[in-house]
Amino acid sequence: MTDNTLQPKDKLVADLKVVVADAEELLAATAQSTGEKVAELRERLQENLRNARHRLADAEAAIRERTREVARATDHYVHEHPWKAIGVAAGIGLLVGMLIGRR
């Protein structure tokens, strides 16, 4: 798995954190509102926020673990095949250099 596939997951986690923070702020702003319907809605929203926080923590842990696995696999591969790794890095460097030189 490459960094490109991890970035959307990291962005999703960051976006979910923003949504949770906004929902908590909304709950605080409507704390003085009364009425049975509002109270029921607040309770449901609080429960959904608790669930979202737990899922968010699980997602972050999974992303961290997957990142560690990828790093370990890469480290192992580089130690097992150092010349291939150097060749690939040089090739990528050459391509990036050519692309930058075109601008």
N, CA, C and O atoms as a GROMACS GRO file, in nm:
protein
  412
    1MET      N    1   0.085  -0.118   0.000
    1MET     CA    2   0.000   0.000   0.000
    1MET      C    3   0.088   0.123   0.000
    1MET      O    4   0.187   0.128   0.074
    2THR      N    5   0.056   0.224  -0.080
    2THR     CA    6   0.138   0.343  -0.092
    2THR      C    7   0.080   0.455  -0.007
    2THR      O    8  -0.030   0.444   0.048
    3ASP      N    9   0.157   0.564   0.003
    3ASP     CA   10   0.110   0.680   0.078
    3ASP      C   11  -0.015   0.738   0.016
    3ASP      O   12  -0.099   0.794   0.088
    4ASN      N   13  -0.030   0.726  -0.116
    4ASN     CA   14  -0.148   0.782  -0.183
    4ASN      C   15  -0.276   0.717  -0.135
    4ASN      O   16  -0.380   0.783  -0.131
    5THR      N   17  -0.273   0.590  -0.099
    5THR     CA   18  -0.394   0.525  -0.052
    5THR      C   19  -0.420   0.555   0.094
    5THR      O   20  -0.534   0.542   0.140
    6LEU      N   21  -0.320   0.594   0.168
    6LEU     CA   22  -0.340   0.629   0.307
    6LEU      C   23  -0.392   0.771   0.323
    6LEU      O   24  -0.464   0.800   0.419
    7GLN      N   25  -0.356   0.862   0.232
    7GLN     CA   26  -0.395   1.001   0.245
    7GLN      C   27  -0.546   1.021   0.246
    7GLN      O   28  -0.594   1.098   0.330
    8PRO      N   29  -0.624   0.957   0.159
    8PRO     CA   30  -0.769   0.976   0.168
    8PRO      C   31  -0.826   0.931   0.303
    8PRO      O   32  -0.920   0.991   0.354
    9LYS      N   33  -0.769   0.823   0.359
    9LYS     CA   34  -0.817   0.779   0.490
    9LYS      C   35  -0.784   0.881   0.596
    9LYS      O   36  -0.866   0.910   0.683
   10ASP      N   37  -0.663   0.938   0.590
   10ASP     CA   38  -0.626   1.042   0.687
   10ASP      C   39  -0.717   1.163   0.672
   10ASP      O   40  -0.758   1.222   0.772
   11LYS      N   41  -0.748   1.199   0.548
   11LYS     CA   42  -0.838   1.313   0.525
   11LYS      C   43  -0.977   1.283   0.578
   11LYS      O   44  -1.042   1.370   0.636
   12LEU      N   45  -1.023   1.160   0.560
   12LEU     CA   46  -1.155   1.122   0.611
   12LEU      C   47  -1.158   1.134   0.763
   12LEU      O   48  -1.255   1.186   0.818
   13VAL      N   49  -1.054   1.088   0.829
   13VAL     CA   50  -1.047   1.098   0.976
   13VAL      C   51  -1.050   1.245   1.017
   13VAL      O   52  -1.122   1.282   1.110
   14ALA      N   53  -0.973   1.328   0.949
   14ALA     CA   54  -0.971   1.471   0.981
   14ALA      C   55  -1.109   1.534   0.959
   14ALA      O   56  -1.155   1.614   1.040
   15ASP      N   57  -1.174   1.498   0.849
   15ASP     CA   58  -1.308   1.551   0.821
   15ASP      C   59  -1.409   1.506   0.926
   15ASP      O   60  -1.493   1.585   0.969
   16LEU      N   61  -1.400   1.381   0.968
   16LEU     CA   62  -1.491   1.332   1.071
   16LEU      C   63  -1.468   1.404   1.204
   16LEU      O   64  -1.564   1.431   1.276
   17LYS      N   65  -1.344   1.435   1.235
   17LYS     CA   66  -1.316   1.511   1.357
   17LYS      C   67  -1.382   1.647   1.353
   17LYS      O   68  -1.436   1.693   1.454
   18VAL      N   69  -1.380   1.712   1.238
   18VAL     CA   70  -1.443   1.842   1.222
   18VAL      C   71  -1.594   1.830   1.239
   18VAL      O   72  -1.656   1.913   1.306
   19VAL      N   73  -1.654   1.727   1.180
   19VAL     CA   74  -1.798   1.707   1.192
   19VAL      C   75  -1.837   1.683   1.338
   19VAL      O   76  -1.935   1.740   1.387
   20VAL      N   77  -1.761   1.600   1.407
   20VAL     CA   78  -1.790   1.572   1.549
   20VAL      C   79  -1.778   1.701   1.630
   20VAL      O   80  -1.863   1.728   1.715
   21ALA      N   81  -1.674   1.779   1.606
   21ALA     CA   82  -1.656   1.904   1.680
   21ALA      C   83  -1.772   2.001   1.653
   21ALA      O   84  -1.822   2.065   1.745
   22ASP      N   85  -1.814   2.010   1.527
   22ASP     CA   86  -1.926   2.098   1.493
   22ASP      C   87  -2.055   2.051   1.560
   22ASP      O   88  -2.133   2.133   1.609
   23ALA      N   89  -2.078   1.921   1.562
   23ALA     CA   90  -2.199   1.868   1.625
   23ALA      C   91  -2.197   1.894   1.776
   23ALA      O   92  -2.300   1.927   1.835
   24GLU      N   93  -2.080   1.879   1.838
   24GLU     CA   94  -2.070   1.908   1.981
   24GLU      C   95  -2.097   2.055   2.009
   24GLU      O   96  -2.162   2.089   2.108
   25GLU      N   97  -2.048   2.141   1.921
   25GLU     CA   98  -2.073   2.285   1.936
   25GLU      C   99  -2.222   2.315   1.921
   25GLU      O  100  -2.276   2.398   1.994
   26LEU      N  101  -2.288   2.248   1.826
   26LEU     CA  102  -2.431   2.266   1.807
   26LEU      C  103  -2.508   2.221   1.931
   26LEU      O  104  -2.603   2.287   1.974
   27LEU      N  105  -2.468   2.109   1.988
   27LEU     CA  106  -2.532   2.061   2.111
   27LEU      C  107  -2.518   2.163   2.223
   27LEU      O  108  -2.614   2.190   2.296
   28ALA      N  109  -2.400   2.219   2.237
   28ALA     CA  110  -2.378   2.319   2.343
   28ALA      C  111  -2.461   2.444   2.318
   28ALA      O  112  -2.514   2.503   2.412
   29ALA      N  113  -2.475   2.485   2.193
   29ALA     CA  114  -2.551   2.606   2.161
   29ALA      C  115  -2.700   2.588   2.184
   29ALA      O  116  -2.770   2.685   2.213
   30THR      N  117  -2.750   2.465   2.171
   30THR     CA  118  -2.894   2.442   2.190
   30THR      C  119  -2.926   2.385   2.328
   30THR      O  120  -3.036   2.333   2.350
   31ALA      N  121  -2.832   2.396   2.420
   31ALA     CA  122  -2.852   2.338   2.554
   31ALA      C  123  -2.971   2.400   2.626
   31ALA      O  124  -3.038   2.332   2.704
   32GLN      N  125  -2.999   2.526   2.602
   32GLN     CA  126  -3.109   2.592   2.672
   32GLN      C  127  -3.243   2.573   2.603
   32GLN      O  128  -3.346   2.612   2.658
   33SER      N  129  -3.244   2.515   2.486
   33SER     CA  130  -3.370   2.492   2.416
   33SER      C  131  -3.452   2.388   2.492
   33SER      O  132  -3.398   2.292   2.547
   34THR      N  133  -3.582   2.409   2.493
   34THR     CA  134  -3.670   2.318   2.565
   34THR      C  135  -3.765   2.250   2.468
   34THR      O  136  -3.770   2.284   2.350
   35GLY      N  137  -3.837   2.157   2.519
   35GLY     CA  138  -3.934   2.085   2.438
   35GLY      C  139  -3.896   1.939   2.429
   35GLY      O  140  -3.778   1.903   2.428
   36GLU      N  141  -3.999   1.856   2.423
   36GLU     CA  142  -3.978   1.712   2.420
   36GLU      C  143  -3.904   1.670   2.293
   36GLU      O  144  -3.814   1.587   2.299
   37LYS      N  145  -3.943   1.726   2.180
   37LYS     CA  146  -3.881   1.690   2.052
   37LYS      C  147  -3.733   1.729   2.051
   37LYS      O  148  -3.650   1.653   2.002
   38VAL      N  149  -3.701   1.847   2.104
   38VAL     CA  150  -3.562   1.893   2.108
   38VAL      C  151  -3.480   1.804   2.201
   38VAL      O  152  -3.366   1.769   2.170
   39ALA      N  153  -3.537   1.769   2.316
   39ALA     CA  154  -3.467   1.683   2.411
   39ALA      C  155  -3.438   1.546   2.350
   39ALA      O  156  -3.330   1.491   2.367
   40GLU      N  157  -3.536   1.492   2.279
   40GLU     CA  158  -3.519   1.362   2.213
   40GLU      C  159  -3.410   1.371   2.105
   40GLU      O  160  -3.326   1.282   2.093
   41LEU      N  161  -3.414   1.478   2.029
   41LEU     CA  162  -3.315   1.498   1.923
   41LEU      C  163  -3.174   1.514   1.982
   41LEU      O  164  -3.078   1.459   1.929
   42ARG      N  165  -3.163   1.588   2.092
   42ARG     CA  166  -3.032   1.606   2.158
   42ARG      C  167  -2.978   1.473   2.208
   42ARG      O  168  -2.859   1.445   2.192
   43GLU      N  169  -3.064   1.392   2.267
   43GLU     CA  170  -3.019   1.261   2.317
   43GLU      C  171  -2.970   1.172   2.202
   43GLU      O  172  -2.866   1.108   2.211
   44ARG      N  173  -3.047   1.172   2.094
   44ARG     CA  174  -3.008   1.091   1.978
   44ARG      C  175  -2.876   1.140   1.918
   44ARG      O  176  -2.790   1.061   1.880
   45LEU      N  177  -2.861   1.271   1.911
   45LEU     CA  178  -2.738   1.330   1.858
   45LEU      C  179  -2.619   1.297   1.948
   45LEU      O  180  -2.510   1.266   1.899
   46GLN      N  181  -2.638   1.304   2.079
   46GLN     CA  182  -2.530   1.271   2.172
   46GLN      C  183  -2.488   1.125   2.156
   46GLN      O  184  -2.369   1.094   2.157
   47GLU      N  185  -2.584   1.037   2.141
   47GLU     CA  186  -2.552   0.894   2.123
   47GLU      C  187  -2.478   0.873   1.992
   47GLU      O  188  -2.380   0.798   1.987
   48ASN      N  189  -2.523   0.937   1.886
   48ASN     CA  190  -2.455   0.925   1.757
   48ASN      C  191  -2.313   0.981   1.763
   48ASN      O  192  -2.222   0.927   1.702
   49LEU      N  193  -2.295   1.089   1.837
   49LEU     CA  194  -2.161   1.146   1.853
   49LEU      C  195  -2.069   1.051   1.929
   49LEU      O  196  -1.952   1.035   1.893
   50ARG      N  197  -2.121   0.988   2.033
   50ARG     CA  198  -2.041   0.890   2.108
   50ARG      C  199  -1.998   0.776   2.016
   50ARG      O  200  -1.881   0.736   2.017
   51ASN      N  201  -2.092   0.726   1.938
   51ASN     CA  202  -2.059   0.618   1.844
   51ASN      C  203  -1.958   0.663   1.740
   51ASN      O  204  -1.865   0.589   1.706
   52ALA      N  205  -1.976   0.784   1.689
   52ALA     CA  206  -1.883   0.836   1.588
   52ALA      C  207  -1.743   0.851   1.646
   52ALA      O  208  -1.644   0.820   1.579
   53ARG      N  209  -1.733   0.899   1.770
   53ARG     CA  210  -1.601   0.913   1.834
   53ARG      C  211  -1.532   0.778   1.847
   53ARG      O  212  -1.412   0.767   1.824
   54HIS      N  213  -1.608   0.675   1.885
   54HIS     CA  214  -1.550   0.541   1.899
   54HIS      C  215  -1.504   0.488   1.764
   54HIS      O  216  -1.395   0.432   1.752
   55ARG      N  217  -1.588   0.505   1.661
   55ARG     CA  218  -1.550   0.458   1.528
   55ARG      C  219  -1.430   0.534   1.474
   55ARG      O  220  -1.344   0.478   1.406
   56LEU      N  221  -1.425   0.663   1.504
   56LEU     CA  222  -1.313   0.746   1.461
   56LEU      C  223  -1.183   0.700   1.527
   56LEU      O  224  -1.079   0.693   1.462
   57ALA      N  225  -1.190   0.669   1.655
   57ALA     CA  226  -1.071   0.619   1.725
   57ALA      C  227  -1.027   0.486   1.667
   57ALA      O  228  -0.908   0.461   1.651
   58ASP      N  229  -1.123   0.400   1.634
   58ASP     CA  230  -1.090   0.271   1.573
   58ASP      C  231  -1.026   0.291   1.435
   58ASP      O  232  -0.929   0.223   1.401
   59ALA      N  233  -1.080   0.383   1.358
   59ALA     CA  234  -1.025   0.410   1.224
   59ALA      C  235  -0.883   0.464   1.234
   59ALA      O  236  -0.795   0.424   1.157
   60GLU      N  237  -0.860   0.554   1.329
   60GLU     CA  238  -0.725   0.608   1.347
   60GLU      C  239  -0.627   0.498   1.386
   60GLU      O  240  -0.515   0.494   1.334
   61ALA      N  241  -0.668   0.411   1.474
   61ALA     CA  242  -0.581   0.302   1.517
   61ALA      C  243  -0.551   0.209   1.400
   61ALA      O  244  -0.438   0.163   1.384
   62ALA      N  245  -0.651   0.181   1.319
   62ALA     CA  246  -0.630   0.093   1.203
   62ALA      C  247  -0.535   0.158   1.102
   62ALA      O  248  -0.449   0.090   1.046
   63ILE      N  249  -0.549   0.287   1.080
   63ILE     CA  250  -0.460   0.357   0.988
   63ILE      C  251  -0.317   0.356   1.041
   63ILE      O  252  -0.222   0.330   0.966
   64ARG      N  253  -0.301   0.382   1.170
   64ARG     CA  254  -0.167   0.380   1.229
   64ARG      C  255  -0.104   0.242   1.216
   64ARG      O  256   0.014   0.231   1.180
   65GLU      N  257  -0.180   0.137   1.244
   65GLU     CA  258  -0.126   0.001   1.237
   65GLU      C  259  -0.091  -0.035   1.093
   65GLU      O  260   0.014  -0.095   1.069
   66ARG      N  261  -0.175   0.001   0.999
   66ARG     CA  262  -0.147  -0.029   0.858
   66ARG      C  263  -0.022   0.045   0.812
   66ARG      O  264   0.059  -0.010   0.738
   67THR      N  265  -0.006   0.169   0.856
   67THR     CA  266   0.113   0.246   0.821
   67THR      C  267   0.238   0.180   0.876
   67THR      O  268   0.340   0.173   0.808
   68ARG      N  269   0.230   0.130   0.999
   68ARG     CA  270   0.345   0.060   1.058
   68ARG      C  271   0.377  -0.068   0.980
   68ARG      O  272   0.494  -0.099   0.958
   69GLU      N  273   0.274  -0.141   0.940
   69GLU     CA  274   0.295  -0.263   0.862
   69GLU      C  275   0.364  -0.233   0.730
   69GLU      O  276   0.456  -0.303   0.689
   70VAL      N  277   0.318  -0.127   0.662
   70VAL     CA  278   0.378  -0.088   0.535
   70VAL      C  279   0.524  -0.048   0.556
   70VAL      O  280   0.611  -0.084   0.477
   71ALA      N  281   0.550   0.027   0.661
   71ALA     CA  282   0.688   0.069   0.689
   71ALA      C  283   0.776  -0.052   0.719
   71ALA      O  284   0.890  -0.059   0.672
   72ARG      N  285   0.725  -0.148   0.796
   72ARG     CA  286   0.804  -0.269   0.826
   72ARG      C  287   0.830  -0.349   0.699
   72ARG      O  288   0.941  -0.398   0.678
   73ALA      N  289   0.728  -0.364   0.615
   73ALA     CA  290   0.745  -0.439   0.491
   73ALA      C  291   0.845  -0.370   0.399
   73ALA      O  292   0.929  -0.436   0.337
   74THR      N  293   0.837  -0.240   0.391
   74THR     CA  294   0.932  -0.164   0.308
   74THR      C  295   1.074  -0.179   0.362
   74THR      O  296   1.168  -0.202   0.286
   75ASP      N  297   1.088  -0.166   0.492
   75ASP     CA  298   1.219  -0.181   0.555
   75ASP      C  299   1.276  -0.320   0.528
   75ASP      O  300   1.394  -0.334   0.494
   76HIS      N  301   1.194  -0.420   0.543
   76HIS     CA  302   1.237  -0.558   0.518
   76HIS      C  303   1.280  -0.576   0.373
   76HIS      O  304   1.384  -0.635   0.345
   77TYR      N  305   1.200  -0.525   0.280
   77TYR     CA  306   1.231  -0.539   0.138
   77TYR      C  307   1.364  -0.470   0.104
   77TYR      O  308   1.447  -0.525   0.032
   78VAL      N  309   1.381  -0.348   0.158
   78VAL     CA  310   1.503  -0.274   0.128
   78VAL      C  311   1.625  -0.347   0.184
   78VAL      O  312   1.731  -0.347   0.121
   79HIS      N  313   1.611  -0.408   0.301
   79HIS     CA  314   1.724  -0.483   0.358
   79HIS      C  315   1.751  -0.610   0.278
   79HIS      O  316   1.866  -0.653   0.267
   80GLU      N  317   1.648  -0.671   0.225
   80GLU     CA  318   1.665  -0.794   0.148
   80GLU      C  319   1.715  -0.767   0.006
   80GLU      O  320   1.788  -0.847  -0.052
   81HIS      N  321   1.675  -0.653  -0.051
   81HIS     CA  322   1.708  -0.620  -0.190
   81HIS      C  323   1.759  -0.476  -0.200
   81HIS      O  324   1.693  -0.392  -0.260
   82PRO      N  325   1.875  -0.447  -0.143
   82PRO     CA  326   1.922  -0.308  -0.140
   82PRO      C  327   1.949  -0.249  -0.278
   82PRO      O  328   1.918  -0.132  -0.301
   83TRP      N  329   2.005  -0.327  -0.370
   83TRP     CA  330   2.037  -0.272  -0.501
   83TRP      C  331   1.912  -0.245  -0.583
   83TRP      O  332   1.907  -0.147  -0.658
   84LYS      N  333   1.811  -0.328  -0.569
   84LYS     CA  334   1.685  -0.301  -0.638
   84LYS      C  335   1.622  -0.172  -0.585
   84LYS      O  336   1.572  -0.090  -0.661
   85ALA      N  337   1.626  -0.157  -0.453
   85ALA     CA  338   1.569  -0.036  -0.391
   85ALA      C  339   1.643   0.088  -0.438
   85ALA      O  340   1.581   0.191  -0.465
   86ILE      N  341   1.775   0.080  -0.447
   86ILE     CA  342   1.854   0.194  -0.494
   86ILE      C  343   1.820   0.225  -0.639
   86ILE      O  344   1.805   0.341  -0.677
   87GLY      N  345   1.806   0.120  -0.722
   87GLY     CA  346   1.770   0.140  -0.862
   87GLY      C  347   1.634   0.204  -0.878
   87GLY      O  348   1.617   0.295  -0.958
   88VAL      N  349   1.536   0.156  -0.802
   88VAL     CA  350   1.401   0.213  -0.809
   88VAL      C  351   1.403   0.358  -0.763
   88VAL      O  352   1.342   0.444  -0.827
   89ALA      N  353   1.473   0.387  -0.654
   89ALA     CA  354   1.481   0.524  -0.604
   89ALA      C  355   1.548   0.615  -0.707
   89ALA      O  356   1.504   0.728  -0.728
   90ALA      N  357   1.654   0.566  -0.770
   90ALA     CA  358   1.722   0.646  -0.872
   90ALA      C  359   1.630   0.671  -0.991
   90ALA      O  360   1.626   0.782  -1.044
   91GLY      N  361   1.555   0.569  -1.033
   91GLY     CA  362   1.462   0.585  -1.144
   91GLY      C  363   1.353   0.686  -1.113
   91GLY      O  364   1.319   0.770  -1.196
   92ILE      N  365   1.299   0.678  -0.995
   92ILE     CA  366   1.195   0.773  -0.954
   92ILE      C  367   1.253   0.914  -0.947
   92ILE      O  368   1.190   1.011  -0.990
   93GLY      N  369   1.375   0.924  -0.892
   93GLY     CA  370   1.441   1.055  -0.886
   93GLY      C  371   1.463   1.114  -1.024
   93GLY      O  372   1.445   1.234  -1.044
   94LEU      N  373   1.503   1.029  -1.119
   94LEU     CA  374   1.524   1.074  -1.257
   94LEU      C  375   1.392   1.123  -1.317
   94LEU      O  376   1.389   1.228  -1.380
   95LEU      N  377   1.285   1.048  -1.298
   95LEU     CA  378   1.154   1.088  -1.351
   95LEU      C  379   1.108   1.220  -1.292
   95LEU      O  380   1.061   1.309  -1.363
   96VAL      N  381   1.120   1.232  -1.162
   96VAL     CA  382   1.077   1.356  -1.095
   96VAL      C  383   1.163   1.473  -1.145
   96VAL      O  384   1.112   1.582  -1.171
   97GLY      N  385   1.293   1.448  -1.158
   97GLY     CA  386   1.380   1.554  -1.209
   97GLY      C  387   1.342   1.596  -1.349
   97GLY      O  388   1.344   1.715  -1.381
   98MET      N  389   1.309   1.501  -1.433
   98MET     CA  390   1.268   1.534  -1.571
   98MET      C  391   1.137   1.612  -1.571
   98MET      O  392   1.122   1.708  -1.647
   99LEU      N  393   1.044   1.571  -1.488
   99LEU     CA  394   0.914   1.642  -1.482
   99LEU      C  395   0.933   1.784  -1.430
   99LEU      O  396   0.871   1.877  -1.482
  100ILE      N  397   1.015   1.800  -1.330
  100ILE     CA  398   1.039   1.935  -1.277
  100ILE      C  399   1.112   2.020  -1.380
  100ILE      O  400   1.086   2.140  -1.392
  101GLY      N  401   1.204   1.959  -1.454
  101GLY     CA  402   1.279   2.031  -1.556
  101GLY      C  403   1.194   2.079  -1.672
  101GLY      O  404   1.232   2.174  -1.740
  102ARG      N  405   1.081   2.016  -1.695
  102ARG     CA  406   0.991   2.055  -1.805
  102ARG      C  407   0.916   2.184  -1.774
  102ARG      O  408   0.871   2.252  -1.866
  103ARG      N  409   0.903   2.218  -1.651
  103ARG     CA  410   0.825   2.338  -1.613
  103ARG      C  411   0.903   2.457  -1.642
  103ARG      O  412   0.857   2.569  -1.618
   0.00000   0.00000   0.00000
